[in-house]
Amino acid sequence: MHPSSSERPVILTGDRTTGPLHLGHYVGSLRNRVALQSTHQQFLLLADAQALTDNAHDPAKVSRNIVEIATDYLAVGIDSDLTTICLQSHLPALADLTLLYMNFVSVARLERNPTIKDEIQSRGFGRDIPAGFLCYPVAQAADITAFKATIVPVGDDQVPLIEQTNEIVRRINRQTGKGVLKEARALISTVGRLPGVDGKAKMSKSQGNTIPLSATADQIRDAVRRMFTDPQHVRAADPGRIEGNVVFTYLDAFDADRDAVADLKARYVRGGLGDSAVKKRLEDVLQDVIAPIRARRTALAREPDHVLAAVRRGTERAQSVTAATLRELRAALGLLSLH
């Protein structure tokens, strides 16, 4: 028997609406969200406002991917009756909370955040950092606390953002003398980040090294054939390396038959197993994973109004939840209410 909604821990997660989701998202978060939705109050944020912090030059891209990502959610098994799917830009309390929280954090502290520092460097902003990008940790703190989430699934590179959220929470709770806001803990995925099919450390749409959840059978086959293996493994008889071999990384992530994968690894390291045989195994596994998702996605794509209705219902519910947090915090801070 599942606990009632009010007894379940609150979990907040989501995605920037910059493009359709891929296998990296699936193994890193999506399948875990499906598992958690029956035991947690789960809010799933379509982060279109956050996506604008480095895509303001192309807001149409951000907008059109709202339905794309919501379709991906439903296709992988997210149930909109169990999980609240909501649109960030239509939750005005988040912007109000962000503005309040900016008074409780310094620019120097934001610039020291390791996640932000790394992103600024990788994007080559220099000092031309969009203010919205620099203040993203504050906006994320608003997102988390507005829902009173106590669990936030993130990659280990995002942990500093959760730590900064909790700093803001503690500072405000000390000032008000009340525990209005809740601290959150990071829920780290047990599966490491999935590399791109080209062997690069990160699967990225911009680098063209992803396998989308809508991939056709031919696209999956082509992606697996292009996968980086061991450049020293020229002949099947040669001993091969598992470390850095993308094919085995994907098998570890998706193949449920752990004994069979272990046997393949032993044979590959020993010599006598060709890359083509290992890739064929992986292709079969990925076809089985993606085929039902693709079928559901194709059906959902014919009913965009159904997808938008799920987002609309979730957003209305989220508006009520986040507005209540804002009212409670304004009262605790002693801000004037006209109501």
N, C-alpha and C positions, 0 to 999 in steps of 0.2 A: 504494500500500500504506500503510495507516494505521499510525502508531507504536503500540507496545504500550501498555497502560494505564499501566504504571509510568513510561513515558517522556513521557507527555503532561503539559502544564502543568495545574495544578489550578485550577479556577474555581468560585467559590461565588456563588450568586445565590439569589433567593427572593422570597416575597411574604407580607405580613401576611394572615392569614385573616379578613378582615373583610367580604368580599363577593365575588361572582363577578367575573371579570376582563372587561375591555372593550377596545375598539380602541386606547385609549391604551397599555395594557399590551402589546398585540400589536405595535404598531409600535415601541414603546420598548424592548422586551426579548424578548418571546416568540419572534418569528421569528428573532432573533439567537441565542437559546438552541438552537433547532432546528439552526441552521447550525453551531454550535460543538460540539455533543455528539459528533460523530464525530472531532474533532481534539483534544479536551480531556477530562480527567477532570472531569466536571461534577457538582457536588452542588447540588441544588435544595431549598431549605429552606422548608417550610411553617411560617411564623413565627407560630405560635399563642401562644407565650409572650410574644413582643414585642407582639403585638396586644392582649394584656391590659393593657399599660402605660397605655392610655387607654380600655379597654373592660371594665374589671373589673366594672362595673355590669351587664354583659350577657355573661357568659361563654358562654351558650348560642349567641349569635350567632357568637362566635369558633369554637366547636366545630363547628357545622353547616356552616360555610364551608370546613372542611378538605377534605371530599369534593368540594364545589363547585369549589374551585380545582384540586385534583388532577385532576378531570374536565376542566377547561379545559386543563391541561397536556397531557394525553394527546390531547385533541381537536385541538390545534394541531400535533401531530406530535412532541412529546417522547416519546422511546422509553425506557421504564423499564429496558431492558437496557443502554442506553448512558448514561443519566443517572440518578444516584441521587436519588430523590425521598424526602425524609425529614421526619419530624415533630419540630420543635424541642423541644417539651415532653417528648419521650420520649428525649432524649439527656442523661442526667444529668451527663455530663462538662462540658457547656456551663455549667451552673449552678456547678459547682465551679471552673471556670476564671474565670468572672465574679467569684466571691467572691475568688479569689486576685488578680485584676487590680485590684480596687478598692483594694488596698493600694499600687498603683503609680500612682495618679492622684488629684488633689485635686478637691474640690468646685468650687473657683474655676476650675480648668481646664475642668471639665465645663460650667460656666455660661458660659464664654467661647466654647464651640464655636458657630460661626455657625449651623450647621444647627439645633442645639438652641435657641439664642436665638430664631431666627425662628419655630420651631414653638411655643415657649412663648408668644410674643407673639400669634401667629395664633390660638391656642386660648384665649387669655385666662386662663391659669392664675394669673398674678400670682405670689404666693409659695406658692400651694397646688399646687405641682408634685408630682405623684406621684413618689416616689423612684425607682420603676422606670423612669419616663419620663426623668428626669434622668440616670440611669445607663445609658440605652440605648447610648451609644457604647462603654461598657465591655462590655456584653453582646454588641454587634456584634463587638468585637475578639475576644471569646471564640469567637464563631461562625466568624470568618475563620481564626483561628489554629488552632482545633481540627482543621480539615480541611487545614491547611498550604496554604491557597489563596494563590496568588501573583497572581491576577487576580480582580477583583471588578467586575462591570458595574454602574454606577450613573449617575444623572443628575448633572449638574455641581453641583447643590445639595447632593449627598451627599459630595462630595470631602473636606470637613473631617472626616467620620467616618473615612475611610480614613487620613487624616493622623494622627488621634488613635490609631488602631489601631497605626500604625507607631511612634508615640512610645512606646507601651506595650511593643511588641516590642523596640525598642532598649534601653529601660531594663532590661527583664528579662534580655536577652542580655548586657548589660554586667555586671549583678550576678552572673549565673551564670558568666560567662566562657566561655559556650558558645553556639553559634548554634542553640539549641533551636527558637526560633520564627522564622518566615519573614515578611519584609515583603511587602506586597501593593501592587499598583498598580491604580488605578482605570481601568476600561475605559469610556470615555464613548461613549454612543450617538451615531452620526453624524446621527440624526434628532432634531430638537428635540422638546420636550414638545408633545404634541398638545392643542390647546385644546378646550374644551367646544363643543358644537354651538351654544351661545348666544353664543359669542365670548369667554367668560371665559377667563382665562389657563390655568386648570387643569380638565381633565376630572375630575369627581368624582361618585361615586355619590350622595353626600349632596345634591348640588345638582341631580340629575336631568338632567344634561347629557351623559350618556355614551351610547355605543352598545355594548351588551353583545355578547360573542361568540356568545351564544345568540339574538340578535335575529332575529325573523321578517322575511320580505320586507316586510310592511306596516310593521313598526317601523322598518326601515331607510329605507323611503320617507318615512315621517313625519318621521324625524330629519333627513334631508337637506332636506326642504321647510322645516323650521324653522331651518335653518342661517343664521347671521349672514353677510351679504355686505358690500356697500357701501351704507350708507343714502342716499348721494347719487346712487346709480345707479337713478333712478326709471324711466327708459325705456330700452329696448334701445339706442336711438340715442345715449344719453349716454355719454361716456367714463367708465370705471370704474376703481377702485383695486384693486390686487392686495394691497397691504400691509394686514394685519389682516382680510383676506377669508378666512373659515374654509373656504369651499368650495375655494379654491385651495390652502390649506394641506393639506387632506386629499388633494387630487389629487397634490400633490408627494410625499406620504407613501405613496400606494397605487397610483397609476397608473404602470404600467411603460412606457407609451409617452411618453417624455420630449418627443419632437418634437411630438406632438399637444398636450400640455399647454402647451408653449411657444407654439404657434400660437393656442390658446385665450386665453392671457394677452395676446398681442399684439392680437388682435381685441377683447378686452374693454377694454383700455386705450384703444384707438383709438375705440371706440364702434361699435355695430352688433351687439353680442352680448348677449342677455338673460340674466338670472340663471337663468331656467328651463332654458335649453339647457345651461348649465354644470352645474347641479344634476342634470340628467338624465344627463350623462356620469358624474358622481360616483356617482350611485345605481347605475348599471350596474356600475361598478368595485367598489363595496362589496358589491353582491349577489354578485359573483363571488368576492370574498375570503371572505365569511362563510358562504356556502351550504355548502361542504364541511366547514367547521369545525362548523357547526350540525348537519349530518347525523351526523358522528362523535360529537358531544356527545350527541345524542339517543340514539344506540345505546349509548353508555357509561353514560348515566343509567339505562338498564334493567338494568345490571349493576354496581351499587355495590360488590358484594363483589369484583369484578375490580379496581376502582379501589383499594379498601382493601388488597387483596393486594399491589398494586404499592407502595403506601406502606409497608406492613409489611415487605416485603423490603428496600426501600431504607433504612428506619430501622434494621433489624438490621445492615446493612452499616455504616451511619454510626455506630452505637453502637461497633462495633469500632474504627473509625478514630479517633474522638474520644477514646475511652478510652485508646488507645495514646499519644496526644499528652499527655493528662493525666498518665499514669504517667511519661512521659519528663520532663515539666516538674517534677513533684514531686521526682524524683530529682535533677535539676539544681539545684533550690533547696535540697536537703538536708533535705527533709521526711521524717519517719519513715514507713516502710512496714511494715505488719503482715503482709505476704505474702512 
